[in-house]
Amino acid sequence: MGDNIRVLVATNTFPSEARPGDTPSIKDQVDDLMRLGVSVEILYIDSRRKINYLVGALKLFSLSFTPKKYDLIHAFYGHTGVLAKLQKKYPVIVTFLGSDLLGKKDSRIGRLAARMADGVIVMTEEMKKASTRQDARVIPFGANAAIFKPYSAPQARSELGLAQGKKLVLFPWDPARPVKRYQLAQEAVATLRAAYDVELLTIHNKAREIIAKYMSACDAMILTSSHEGSPLAVREALACHLPVVSVDVGDVRTIVESAGGGYIASEKASDLAEKISRVFEQPGAFFKDSSKVHNSGDSARDVLSFYKQIIMAKKR
């Protein structure tokens, strides 16, 4: 199925044993593509040190002067996409994940990368519009179905050492990131304490098996970001049958409503609290059609189809 396609994946984020939360969806996609018969090599540019971008740029530029080894380069994030275009031998597909097109800090470089790329993948229609590429493909990451699946809530709480009788609301992101607006989540849960014994659980940069267990243990997940592309944690929560209460951001409304897995709220703490209260009061009312939750294998098949399209276009 992969037609012996050879791909160099260039990325400035990739999970490791020390940092398992560094965009594991990229590793999922690589693994799924390899299962489909694609040969993949990884060029990891550690973004925590700026000198690594220079080293990565030199490695990519040097590909113009070495024997042909790949059919294309697949770059993740706008910064990496610009570097990938320093070489002239291979077509470049850039996958944008959200802030690199929608954020204030990185969107200028992201739009430059989108103009330069031979192919563009985005997570949402909003990102497609921001990229200014009418030919961009909307291929959001999917949940890893082998990890994120329904599991006994009492058992998960027991294994994690969590109280059985308390209402638990999950916030699976770094609270220090301003875009996630953790304070709004805190305010919403504080409002709920007038009626419930409730706790806001914050967890990030943990192995996904641990995150999946927390998703099974909790009563609801809250998302309060100022902007998002297609937040994978929402799909992962829905795959675990954890109801999601979110502000209307990215493609969350479409994901949640298609799976029947929660509520969309306004950006007021009181409305978020009211929607979470509804979840607490009717726990069996969700997931009538959870088969609509997109998984990582679906995404990989769409990406492989796009690879073939770009390679054929380059040969013409």
PyMOL commands that set and color helices and strands:
alter all, ss='L'
color gray80, all
select helices_A, chain A and resi 24-35+51-65+78-84+99-102+107-116+125-131+153-160+178-180+182-192+208-217+232-239+252-259+269-281+290-292+296-315
alter helices_A, ss='H'
color red, helices_A
select strands_A, chain A and resi 6-11+39-44+72-76+92-95+119-122+137-138+167-171+198-202+220-223+244-247+262-265
alter strands_A, ss='S'
color yellow, strands_A
deselect
rebuild
show_as cartoon
